[in-house]
Each structure stands twice: as C-alpha cells, then as structure tokens.
C-alpha cells in the first residue's frame, strides 16, 4: 500500500510543480492537470 501512496504523492507534487511553471510555452497546464488527476486517483484508490 505504501507504494501506491508514494506514486500518488509523486504524481500530485509533479502536477503542482507543472502548474507553477504554466508560464512556459506549450501545454504545461494540461500536463499539470493530468498529473494532478492521476495522482489523486491513485491516492483515492488507496483510501477506498
């Protein structure tokens, strides 16, 4: 179970960092949102 938590937090934090870098050209916003969604999905799977 700790593996899922680690993956979830890693993806979640990557998403937050990507959103902070949204000023970069490209689709950073979409990558950030996708990583946040995946990270939250992994975390929520662990708690259900």
C-alpha positions in Angstrom: 0.0 0.0 0.0 2.9 2.4 0.7 3.9 2.0 -3.0 0.5 3.5 -4.1 0.9 6.4 -1.7 4.4 7.1 -2.9 3.3 7.1 -6.6 0.2 9.2 -5.8 2.2 11.9 -3.9 4.9 11.9 -6.5 2.4 12.5 -9.4 0.4 15.0 -7.3 3.5 17.0 -6.5 4.7 16.8 -10.1 1.3 18.3 -11.1 1.6 21.1 -8.7 5.1 22.0 -9.9 4.0 21.8 -13.5 1.1 24.2 -12.8 3.5 26.6 -11.2 5.5 26.5 -14.4 2.5 27.2 -16.6 4.1 30.4 -17.9 6.3 28.2 -20.1 5.2 27.9 -23.7 3.4 24.7 -24.6 0.7 22.6 -22.9 2.1 22.7 -19.4 -1.4 23.4 -18.0 -2.8 20.3 -19.4 0.1 18.2 -18.2 -0.3 19.6 -14.8 -4.0 18.9 -14.6 -3.5 15.4 -15.9 -0.8 14.6 -13.3 -3.0 16.0 -10.6 -5.9 13.9 -11.7 -3.8 10.7 -11.9 -2.1 11.4 -8.5 -5.5 12.0 -6.9 -6.9 8.8 -8.5 -4.1 6.7 -7.1 -4.4 8.3 -3.7 -8.2 7.8 -3.6 -7.9 4.2 -4.7 -5.7 3.6 -1.6 -8.3 5.1 0.8 -11.3 3.1 -0.6 
